[in-house]
Every structure is written in C-alpha cells, then in structure tokens.
Amino acid sequence: IAWYYYEAGDFTPAAKFRRALKSNLIFYLIIAVVVVVFIIYLVVGKNMNAGSILGLLICLSNTWGIILYVLLLGYGLVEVPRSFWYESSTKKSLEFCYYKTAETHDLMERAADDLVTTQSYVTRIARGLPGSYMYRTQFGEIEDKLTALDHIDLKMDGNMSDFSETELAQKLREAHEPDLPLLVELNSHVRSAIRKYFRLRDTLQDTAERGSWLENIEARRSQPMTTMCSQGCGGCPSALHLRWMLYGREMTYRAVALLMMGLSLVMIWSQLTITAPFLSPCHLAYAAVEDSSIALTQIVTIVPLSYLCSCAFFSMFRLRLFDYYFMDPKRRTGIVSLLFNGSYLLRIFAPIGQNFIILVSAGDKPSFARVMGEMRSVPFFGSTFFDYLPILISIFAIATFFNVYDRVLKFLNIEQFTYWSSNDPEKLQEGKEVVERYMSSVRDDMTNRFL
C-alpha cells in the first residue's frame, strides 16, 4: 500500500490513500479467499487443531521467503567471491566504468528528452487554459514541479523521446482543458520523470569521476614510485594509498575472494547434505563445540550464519527490476525501492534462521526452532518443503558460475557488461569520451570559479 501511495499522482493524501487501497484490494481479497478455503480444507479434512493452524500461518508467511532465499543465496554464494576477484583488477574496473558511463549517459539523454517533451505539452496546455478552468490549482502544482528544471540545460530537442509514443502523451496532445484523472496521471509521470533524470545525472557524475580516478591509477602504473610521488601524490597518506592501489589491492582482493570461495563451497556442500548431517561440515563443526564454551559455540555458528546472510543480502542489493526496483548509493535510492528492499529482507530473516538450524541439526534446542516447530504439522510445506528446497541452491549456484543468466540475456540481444569476456569496443570508447568530456567540463568550471 505504501508503494502505491508514494507513486500515486493524486493531489491530496486522502486521494492517494484511496487509490492505494483500491489498487491492492482485489489482490488481497483473492489471497484471503484462497487462504481461508485452504484452512477450512485442512481443519475439516486433516483434523488440524489451533496449534497446527498457527504453524500453517507461519509456514505460509515463510514459504515465499524460503523460495526467495534459495534464489538469492544461489546467486550470492558465487557472485560474492567472484566480485572480489573481478574488482581486484583496476583495468577491468575501468572498463566497467566506461561501459556504465556510456549506458547511463544514453539513459540520461532519453530521460532529458522525455522531460523536454513533457514540458512542451504542459506549456502548450497552459497557454490555452481559460481563466475559469476549475483545476487551475492542480495544474499549477505540476508547473511548479517542472520549475526544478528552469536552470538546467537539458540539451535535447525531444526527438529521442519514448514518452511521445505513450498513451498519456496522446491524451495530452488532444487535451485543451485536462480533467482531473488526466492531471493525476500527468502528475505521477512528471514526478517520476524528474526523479529519474536527477538520479541518472548524479550516477553519471559519480561514475565519470571514478573512471577518471582509475585512469590516473592506470597511467601511473608504469612509472617508478619516486616519480609518482614527485608528481603530486600529496604526502605520505596519498603515497600509501597509491601503493595500495597499484600493488596491495589486487593481492588482497584475490586472497579474500579465495577465502570466500572456500566458504561458499562449504555452504553449498552443507546444503546438499542437509538430509545427511554426518556429511555436513556445518553440522560437524557445531557438534564438535556444542558441549564446550559458549564463546566458541557462538564463533562457530556466527561465521557461517553471517556469511549466509551476507550472500543473500548482497544479491538483494544487486537485484534490479527495470526502473521499478534498484538500489543506488549515496542516498539516491527511491522510496519504493527502499520499501521493497526492506520488506523482502524481513521476509527472508526467518527462512535463513530455519535453514541454518536444519544445517547444523540443532533440533528443537534453540527458542527460534521451538517457535517454528509448529510448522511441522503442516503437510509437505511444513516439513519436506523446507528440508529439501535448499538443495536447489546448488543448481542456482551452478547457473551463476557458468553465467547462464548473462548468456540468456546475450541470446536475447540484451547488452550486459561481462567481466569474463570482451565487451562492445564502441561502447567502451563512447564511455571513455564521455568521461573525458565530463572531467574537462569540471576543470573548466573550476577555472571559471577561480577567475
């Protein structure tokens, strides 16, 4: 509901709330009817008691969570160590910056073109509105939002706009006195288009700056250290940082990657042997220290549990669903994405705990296990499902290791940057030129301010 409330283009909080409720009502009614019918079937057909019903509710709330957890963990167990290995190379990191810069620049130009087209429609409508127009206040709010672009040169003419081909654009071209539903739709579009443009602009700035910094690192790689420092390292801290980037970073990152690779293999093997605890490294380690000191038991359990959480959360932050869900650094993530991320992180906490208890074969000793134990009375979903589904983690891990997802996207002609193969040289060159132009403009601005 909060997502729909935030995305709604209505002009009052009450109207936004009504729209959010209406958008969710049908979906939740269908879910409620299905759940009630299922509960009635279990109570009548399986003679379930109140405790079993509680287990059913816990099970239903965690079923989607465990499926999501399996998908995220299968990706993260491979991608976490691999990302450290890839990031150890400044040359490949520079290529990624070039690629991302070119991609972000193209998206920013299209976003700017959409805004230019939207501004032209709003300006045309504003000129023809009569003085008696009843939605003057609402239309004024839309115009006020567009004033955020008054001092920005979008440098576009509307010829690349995807918005001009939409149904909303068609309505605006035909409208002379837009009614309230059309203004609501336009307001929602203007808000999202402005947010998208500024987010892409800031992302381009950060990526170009990082690309320029990596260019300087690569340019100094062939120089002796004494020459580097004489050219302006800026004292001991900068010299140490330069030594780290040129000599220490690659070895350290690869050592960390190998360590994490070992942990990933242990976790995958433990998941595969979840029904044979005597073969599980996690269970053997836990059993060895179970009767020893509390501190040692905490260490043996916290390391694998923290790694499982880190891999799952890493995948959650790397996930991108078009413009609907993505996580951006430096506080640029939208409210909808934050809500999505927060809600799904909460949903996988219980499955992670349940899965880890099964991995170490802790039984009903933990308090958490006693609470979740009510699920065992639910047929299939309460026992077999939770015990055997994690075995699928290995399948998703293998798919990630062999880059199946990237290969599928490449087969569908969807371009993606890949560390394991060569990338489009034209796009890399385009990104390099954008970085050079951006840094040149930054230097010019600094010069003008100084003068």
N, C-alpha and C positions, 0 to 999 in steps of 0.2 A: 504493500500500500504506500509506503514511504517513497518507493521508486516512482510510482505513478504520480504521486503528489508533487514531487520535485519536477518531473518532466511536463506536467500539465501546463497549458498556456493560459489558463483562466486568470482572471484579474483579481480575484478575492480568495482568501484562504478557504472560506466555506465552499466556494465553487470548485476549488482544487480538490478538496477532501471528497466532495460528492463524486467527482469524476474518478478519483482513485478507487472509491468503494464500488462504483458501478463497473469499472474495468476488471476488478477482482472478484466480484460477486458470483458470476456464473462459474468461474473456475473452482472457487472454494465450495460452492454448493454441490458441484459434481463430485469433488473429492469427499465431501462429508457424506453424501448418499452412499458412495462406494464403501467407505469405511464402516458406516452403520450396518449396511447389508452384510458385510464380511463378519462383523462382530456377532450379529444375530445368528449367522450360519454356524460360527464356532461355538456359541453358547448353546444352541439347540442341538447341533449335530455332534459336537465334540465334548459336550458337558463341561465346559470351562467355567471355573469359579472366578471370584473377584480378583484374586491374586494373578490368575492367568490372564485376565483382561488387562491388568496393569502391565504385565510382561508383553502383551500384544502391542499396547500403545508405545512402550519403549522400543520394541522391535520395529514397528512401522516408522518411528521417528529416526531410527538408525540405519534402516535398510538403504535409503538413498545415500546416507553418509558413508556407509562402507563401500558402496559402488564408486562413489566419487573418490574416496580414499585410495582404492585399488588403482584407479586411473592415474591419480596424481602421484602416488608412490612409484608406480611402474615407470613413469617418466622421470621423476626426480632422482631415483637411485642411479640412473645412468647419467642424467644431464648435470647433476651437481658436480661430480668429479670431472666430467668432460668439460664443463665450463671453466673450471680452474686450469685445466690443461690447455685449452684454447687461449684463455686470457694471458697465459704466460708469454705468448708471442706478441710483442708490440707491433710487429709488421702486420700480422693478421688482424689485430685490434684496429690498426689504422685503416685497413681495407674495409672493416665493418663500419667505421666512422664515415668513410667516403660513401659507402652504399646507403647507410641510413640517412646521411645528409642529402643525397640525391633524391631518395624516396620521400623524405619529409618536405623537401623543397617543392616537389611536384604536388604533394597533397596540400601544402600551404597555398600554392598558386590557385589550385582548384577551389579551396575554401575562400580565398580572397575574391575569386571570380563569382562565386555564389553570393557573397556579400554585396558585391557591386551590382549584380542583377537584382537582388532583393531591394537595395537602396533605390534603384531606378523605378521599381514598381511602387514602392511606398511614396516616393517623390511625385510620381505621376498621379497617384490617387489623391495625395494631399492637395495638389493644385486644383483638382476638380470638385473637392468636397464643398457642399453648400454650408452656409452658416447655421442652418437648422439641423445639421447632422447629429443624430441622437447618441452616437457612440464616440463623440469627439474626445472624451477623457481617455477611453481605452486606446484609441488611435494615437493620442498624444504620448501615452506610455511607450508604445512601440517606437515612435520617433525619438523619444528620449534615450532609449537603449541604443539606437543607431548613432547617437551623437558621440559615443565612445570611439567612433572611427573618424571623427572630423579632422583630427590632427595626424592621421596615418595615411600615407600614400600607398594604397593597395596595389598600384602599378598594374592593374588589369583592366580589360575593356568588356568583360562579360562573354567573350567568345568561347571560353572553355567551360562555361558554367553547366554543371549537371542539373542544377536546380531548375533551369529554364524549361527542362523537359518533364518536370513533375506535374502531377495533377493540381497541386497548390498553385504553382506558377500559372497554369492555365486559368484557374479561378481568378487570380489577381489581375491577369491581363483583361479579363472580361468584366471585372468589378468596377463600379463607379462609386457606389456607396456600400462598402462591405458590411455585411450583417455581423452579429456577434460571434456565431460559430466560426466564420472565416477569420475574424480578428483573433480568436483564441488559437486557431491553427497557425496563423501567421506569427503570433507572439511566441509560441513554442518553437517555431523554426528560427526566428531571429535570435532567441536566447541561446539555442544550441549551436547555431552557426557562428555567433560571436565567440562563444567559449571554445569552439573547435579551432577557430583561426588563431586566437591568442595562445592556445596550448601548443599548436604546431609551430608558431613563431618562436616561442620560448624553447621548445625542443630543438629546433633548428639552430638557435643560438648556442645552446649547450653542446650540441653535437659538433658544430663547427669549431668551437673553442677547444674541445677535446681533440679533434682532428688536427688542429694547428699545433697543439702541445705535443702530440705524438709525432708529428712531422719533425719538430725540433729535436725530439729524442732520437729519432732515426737518423737525422742529419749529423748528429754528434757521435754516432756510434763508431764511425771510422776514425775519429780524432783521438789523439792521446789525452789522458785525463788532465795533464797540466795545461794543455792548450784549451780544453773545455773550460776549466776554472778561470783561466786568464781572459776568456771571452765573456765573462759575466755570469758566473754561477751564483754570485750573491752571498758569498760566505760559506762557512762550514756546513750549516744545515742543508743548503741547496746542493753543495758538493756531495754530501752523503746521500741525498735523495737521488741525485743523478747516478751515482754509483749503484744505488739500489735498482733503479730502473734499467740500467744497462747490463748489470752483472748478477745482482742478487734476486731480482724479481722472477726471472724465468725458472731458476733452480728451485726457489721456494715454492712457487705456484705448482710446479710439477711434482714436488715432493708431497705437498698437500693433496694434489689430485690422486697420487698413487695410494696415499693413506685412505682417502675416501673411497677409492675403488675397492680396496680391501674390505672396508666396512660394508659397502654395497653388496659385495659377493657374499659376505656372511649373512646379511639380512635376507638376500634372495634365497640362499640355501636354507635358512631357518624357516622362511615361508613355505618352501617346497616340502620340508619335512615336518610341517605343522601337525600332521597326524602320527608322526613317529618321533616323539620328543627325544628319544635316546640318540638320535642322529642330529639334533638341532644344537648348534653352537650356543644360541641364546639360552636354551634350557640347561645345557651342561654347565655354562658359566654361572647361572643363577643357582643351580643345585649345589655347586661347589662352595658357595659362600652363604647359602641360605641360613645355616646354623651358626655362622661366625658373627663378627661385629656388625652393628647396624650401619656404620660408616662404610664398610667395604661392600655391604649389600646395596647401599644407595649408589655407590660409584658404579657397580656392575650393572645396575638397572638404568641409571640416568644416562649413561653414554649411548647405548643403543636406542633408548626411547627418544633422547634428544635428536639423534641422527634421523630417526624415522619422521619426527615432527619437522625437522629442517627440510628434508627432501620433499615432504608433502606441501609445506608452506612455500617452498621455492617454486614448485610447479604452479601453485595458486597465483603467485605474483608474476610468473612468466606467461600465464594464460592470457590470451587476447581473443575476444569475440567481436570482430569488426570494430565499430565505434560504440558498441553497447557496453562492453566491459574491457578495461585495460588499466594497468597500474602505471602511473608516471611518477618519477622522482620530483623532489623539490616542491612538494605540495600542489602539484598540478592535477592530481587525480580527481575526477569528478565525484560528486556526492553519490550518484547512482552506483558507480564502480566501488566506492568505499563501502556502501551498504551491502552490495553483492558480495564483496570480499569478506566483510565481517560476518555476514550471516552464514556463508559457506564454511568459513574457518571454524565457527562454532559447531556446525553440523558434523565436522569430521573429528572433533576432540574425543567424543565418546567412542566412535569406532576405533580410533588409534589406541585408546586405553584398553578396549575389549580385545583388540588384535594382539596387543603386547602381552596381556595376561595369558592368552592362549599360547603365544610363542614361548614363554618361559614356563608354561604349565604350572602357574601359581594356584590353580584351583579356585576355591572359594575363600582363600585366606584374606586377600585384600577386601576392604569395605566396598570398593567400587564393584568388585566381582559379585559380591552378595546382592547388590542392588540390580546389576544387570542379569543376575542369575534367574530372575523371573522370566526372562525371555525364553529359557529352555523349554518352557511348557508350550510354546507356540510351534506347531508342526512345521518342519522344514526351515522356515525363515528364522526360527529361534535357535536352531542347533546346526544342522548340516550346512545351511547357507553361510553362516558366519564362520564355520570351521574350514570350509573348502574354497570359498570365493577368493581369499587372499592368495591361493596358489596361482590365480590368474595374473598376479603381479609380475611373475617371471615372463609371461607372454608379452605384456606391455613393455617390460624392460628390454626384451629381445628386439621388439619392434622399434623401440627408441634407439637401441645400439646400432641397428642396421639402417637407421634413418628412413624408415618406411614412410613416416608422415611427410617428410620433405620430398621423397621420391614421388609420392602420390600427388602432391601439390605441383611438382615439376611436370608430371604427366598431364595434369590439367592446365598447364601453361600459366600457373600462378607463381610468379617470381618470388623467391625467398633467398636471403643471404645464407650461404653454407660455408662453414669452416673447413669441411672435408673435401671440397672440390673447388675448381675455379669458378669465378663469378663473372657476370657480364662486364667486359672491359670498358664498354662505352658508358655504363652506369657508374663505374668506379671513376672514370675520367670526369664525368659530369659532376660527381660529388667532390672531387678534388678541386675543380674550377669554382664550385660554389663556396668551398672553404676559403679559397684564395680571395674571392670577391668579398666575402663577409669580413675576413680579417683586414683586408685593405680598407673597407669602409669604416671599420672600428678605428684603424690607425688615423684615417682622415678626420674622423670625429674628434679624436683626442688632440690632433694637431689644431683643429679649429677652436677647440675649447682653450687650448694653451695660448693661441694667438688672440 
